[in-house]
Amino acid sequence: MNELVWETAEELDKKLAERIRRIRKRRSISQQELAVMSGVSYGSIKRFEGSGQISLLSLTKIAMALELTDEFRDLFAQVPYRSIEEVIHEG
């Protein structure tokens, strides 16, 4: 049985931003260095880590710069079917 998740889209975004921030810090990369590595502006990285707000393209660039491409590419790759109707409609 699926459990209910009581969080907003904004809360999910902030959790993702926190994970990226932890990875960046663990690798001893400053926000400015990540901006140079990724081609994403320093302001966008700072805003992302503070609020979770970022464009999908910028998030992709950050994932690539942090060598998280495989994890990012696999997002939603193994989503289980919820019903037999989904199986039927996929084909």
C-alpha positions in Angstrom: 0.0 0.0 0.0 1.3 3.5 -0.9 1.8 5.8 2.0 0.6 9.3 1.8 3.4 12.0 1.6 2.4 15.2 3.2 4.8 17.7 1.7 4.5 20.4 -0.9 6.4 20.8 -4.2 8.3 23.6 -2.5 9.4 21.3 0.3 10.6 18.7 -2.1 12.5 21.3 -4.1 14.2 22.5 -0.9 15.2 18.9 0.0 16.7 18.4 -3.4 18.6 21.6 -3.1 19.9 20.6 0.4 21.1 17.3 -1.1 23.0 19.1 -3.8 24.4 21.5 -1.3 25.7 18.7 0.9 27.3 17.0 -2.1 29.0 20.3 -3.1 30.3 20.9 0.4 31.5 17.3 0.8 33.6 17.8 -2.3 34.9 21.1 -1.0 33.4 23.1 -3.9 32.3 26.7 -3.3 29.1 28.0 -4.9 31.3 30.3 -7.1 33.4 27.3 -8.2 30.2 25.3 -9.0 29.0 28.3 -11.0 32.2 28.2 -13.1 32.1 24.4 -13.4 28.5 24.2 -14.5 28.0 27.4 -16.4 25.1 28.3 -14.1 25.2 31.8 -12.6 26.4 32.2 -9.0 23.1 33.9 -8.2 21.1 31.0 -9.5 23.1 28.5 -7.4 22.7 30.7 -4.4 19.0 31.0 -4.9 18.6 27.3 -5.6 20.4 26.3 -2.4 18.3 28.8 -0.4 14.9 28.3 -1.9 15.0 25.2 -4.1 14.1 27.3 -7.1 16.0 26.6 -10.3 15.3 25.8 -14.0 15.5 22.2 -15.1 18.3 23.1 -17.6 20.4 24.7 -14.8 19.7 21.7 -12.5 20.9 19.4 -15.3 24.1 21.5 -15.7 24.8 21.3 -12.0 24.2 17.5 -11.9 26.7 17.2 -14.8 29.3 19.4 -13.1 29.0 17.3 -9.9 29.2 14.1 -11.9 25.7 13.1 -10.9 24.6 12.5 -14.5 23.8 8.8 -14.1 21.6 9.5 -11.0 19.9 12.3 -12.8 19.4 10.3 -16.0 17.8 7.5 -13.9 15.2 9.8 -12.3 11.8 8.2 -12.9 13.4 5.3 -14.9 12.1 2.6 -12.6 8.6 3.8 -11.8 6.4 0.8 -11.0 3.0 0.4 -12.6 0.1 1.4 -10.4 -2.5 -0.6 -12.2 -3.0 -3.1 -15.0 -4.6 -0.2 -17.0 -1.2 1.6 -17.0 0.4 -1.6 -18.4 -2.2 -1.8 -21.2 -2.0 1.9 -22.1 1.8 2.0 -22.2 1.9 -0.2 -25.3 
